[in-house]
Amino acid sequence: MFDSLPKPQHDVHQTAGEGPAGDPGPALMSLQGFSASINGQLLLRDLSFDLHQGEVLGLIGRAGAGKTALLRAMCRLLDEHRGLGNTGHILLDGADIYHNACDLPTLRRQLAFISQQANPFPMSIWDNIAYGVRLNRIASTPSQVAEVVETVLRRCLLWDDVKDVLHKMPATKLPIQRQRLLCIARSLAIRPKVLLLDRPTGSIDRMELALLNRLIADLKQDHTVVLVTASLTETAHVADRVAYLEEGRLVEIDSAEMIFTAALNQRTRDFINSTAM
Ligand SMILES: Nc1ncnc2c1ncn2[C@@H]1O[C@H](COP(=O)(O)OP(=O)(O)OP(=O)(O)O)[C@@H](O)[C@H]1O
């Protein structure tokens, strides 16, 4: 798609990097000294870490630490802001997504950002999914399109609730939590390599937590996920690895177990201890 870059060494912030099975394999994405600012204000500072195929990476940190900014940087949605400045690299399959030759529409099919603000298209539930499926030539015949629509709605635990109103109900009339799930289903339908989920269940209650756990466990089978959740409990339940951010910097990245029970960095431990789980 675009030129490859040589891979420099990791910086000192990275304390571990194993994937879910213990063997990280080659990095699917790699941040290499990546910094980003908007109108001179630094949002992300010198970030370096790898993201491995099939892992769920949770991002944690205080309000304003840069979690959403990082998700948006990883799919070049920060470009929507005027005054963006960035240095360093973010590689996907070894190619720099900030290189001039990067084709943004192609990139956005591979890296799906799902915002905490549900944003379904003002059309039927069916069309919300079928539109991207046809546009991206995921399926062409009506029966193939129908199969994709049903599959992704089932995966997102929506099928039973919406199957009778697929063509009748505008997606914007769904309850907000279901709108969020529909947006995940819409993204899944175009088969991205990485899902970047920003608080997918919003403010969490017990039922939504169970639902999120089921959904992420299912998505892990064939997707790589970077996740910001509304609570540390959620992150601890679903993440393989966790990265703690502070003022746009990566303080520590390690297995979820290490981060939540024996973080190496005192600042990470202070954050975990100060946050109710
Ligand atoms: N469009 C923007 N222009 C300038 N600064 C921004 C912009 N968007 C975010 N910021 C700043 O970037 C920093 C990181 O914000 P971000 O939303 O990524 O944090 P966060 O960790 O997701 O926080 P929260 O948990 O509160 O959502 C904050 O200081 C924020 O004020």
The ligand as an ORCA input file, in Angstrom:
! r2SCAN-3c Opt
* xyz 0 1
  N      -9.161     18.730     19.502
  C      -8.326     18.972     20.495
  N      -7.588     20.105     20.507
  C      -6.728     20.374     21.518
  N      -6.555     19.572     22.578
  C      -7.264     18.441     22.617
  C      -8.181     18.071     21.592
  N      -8.745     16.861     21.923
  C      -8.188     16.515     23.108
  N      -7.323     17.468     23.528
  C      -6.512     17.434     24.759
  O      -5.698     16.281     24.675
  C      -5.539     15.703     25.952
  C      -5.909     14.253     25.889
  O      -7.333     14.138     25.694
  P      -8.041     12.728     25.540
  O      -9.490     12.989     25.272
  O      -7.305     11.909     24.586
  O      -7.861     12.130     27.006
  P      -8.520     10.817     27.631
  O      -7.431     10.105     28.328
  O      -9.297     10.070     26.611
  O      -9.484     11.468     28.714
  P     -10.963     11.072     29.202
  O     -10.808      9.823     30.003
  O     -11.373     12.248     30.031
  O     -11.780     10.934     27.961
  C      -6.386     16.526     26.915
  O      -5.544     17.459     27.553
  C      -7.353     17.227     26.009
  O      -7.756     18.466     26.557
*
